[in-house]
Amino acid sequence: MGSVLIDRSSWPQDGRIGRITAGEYAGSYLLLAAEINDSWAFYISEDPRTGKVDELEADDFWATEEDTPLLVEEMAVDWAADSEDEALEKEIFDIRSEWHKRRRRGSMIRSLFRRPGQPD
């Protein structure tokens, strides 16, 4: 795990996951994803592997482009290595699979309404 520059242009489409080490959510995991209209989504969850799943503390909220780096800095997020990101997300949140389904449905719908000769 390590520090990461929060930059919309280079941020992974599926977000990044890290462990929060300071503040109100210390010990929980953060999945940070760039959203539309210059906002960022913060998905926060305790680790379901260490406790009772029905008693997990979780939260989510959105922040502006300006506020996001400061919030992440205050949380002292320790980002997962790229090689660990996918497995951690699946174990902690498992919401990317739903995002992928929605994207596929969206592209299928667009292709249904595409005019002949119109690019995808």
Sequence and secondary structure as in RCSB ss.txt:
>XXXX:A:sequence
MGSVLIDRSSWPQDGRIGRITAGEYAGSYLLLAAEINDSWAFYISEDPRTGKVDELEADDFWATEEDTPLLVEEM
AVDWAADSEDEALEKEIFDIRSEWHKRRRRGSMIRSLFRRPGQPD
>XXXX:A:secstr
 B     TTTS TT EEEEE SSTTTTSEEEEEE STTEEEEEEE  TTSS GGG  EEEEEEETTTHHHHHHHH
TEEE  HHHHHHHHHHHT  HHHHHHHHHHHHHHHHHT  TT   
